[in-house]
Each structure stands twice: as C-alpha cells, then as structure tokens.
C-alpha cells in the first residue's frame, strides 16, 4: 500500500466515523470467518454463512477503498 494511501487510511480512522464503522465491521466479519475456519467440519449452514460473510467483508472493503479513493481524487469544484 503506497504511503499516501496509508496516511489517508490513518486520517480516516481518526476523523471519519463512517470509515471507523466500516473498519469495525470488516474486523468483525474477519473474526467470524476465522472462527468458522477453525471448525473441523462445516455443515451446509456453516458453508452458507461463510460465503455470506466473505461477500459482506468484500462489500465493506470496497466501501473503505471508495472512501480512500475519494480522498485521493476529490471531485473537481465547479
């Protein structure tokens, strides 16, 4: 991750409540996925939950990346 992106991420974590929420959600989904992966056997419900968590985690990560991109490339003033 380039330094500028890392700096923007740190700023957003400090000042942007929505970004903080997204980061927390991403972390929670990751934790739940980690718990599932430690099971020796996953039934159908577990596999469905795993797929859902992966999709949710990806959506949250995409939203976080959009926040960073908006900071990197703010819309032009008219």
SULNORGI-V475853 format. One record per residue. PHI is phi in whole degrees, 0 to 359 (NA if undefined). PSI is psi in whole degrees, -180 to 180 (none if undefined). D_FIRST is the distance of its C-alpha to the first C-alpha in Angstrom with 1 decimal. Layout:
[[PHI/PSI/D_FIRST] [PHI/PSI/D_FIRST]]
//
This chain:
[[NA/124/0.0] [301/154/3.8] [302/-42/6.5] [300/-44/8.3] [297/-41/6.5] [296/-41/6.5] [296/-42/10.0] [296/-42/11.0] [301/-44/10.3] [296/-41/12.4] [297/-44/15.0] [296/-39/15.3] [296/-31/15.9] [278/-41/18.4] [246/-18/20.2] [252/110/19.9] [295/-37/22.1] [296/-42/21.2] [296/-39/17.5] [299/-43/18.9] [297/-44/21.1] [298/-42/18.5] [297/-41/16.5] [296/-45/19.9] [299/-45/20.9] [302/-43/17.8] [295/-42/18.5] [296/-44/22.2] [298/-42/21.8] [299/-42/19.7] [297/-44/22.6] [296/-39/25.2] [295/-40/23.7] [298/-41/23.6] [298/-45/27.3] [298/-39/28.3] [291/-18/26.8] [275/-10/29.0] [289/143/32.2] [283/-22/34.3] [216/133/35.5] [247/123/34.1] [279/-179/36.8] [300/-42/36.4] [298/-42/35.6] [297/-43/32.8] [296/-39/31.3] [293/-41/31.6] [296/-40/29.9] [299/-45/27.0] [297/-42/26.6] [296/-45/26.8] [298/-40/24.3] [297/-41/21.7] [294/-44/22.4] [297/-43/22.3] [298/-41/19.0] [294/-41/17.5] [299/-43/19.2] [295/-43/17.8] [297/-41/14.2] [299/-42/15.1] [296/-40/16.7] [296/-43/13.8] [295/-36/11.6] [296/-40/14.8] [300/-45/15.0] [295/-44/11.7] [298/-38/12.8] [296/-33/16.2] [286/-36/15.0] [289/-39/13.2] [230/74/16.3] [296/149/19.3] [299/145/22.5] [292/140/24.9] [285/144/27.9] [260/none/31.2]]
//
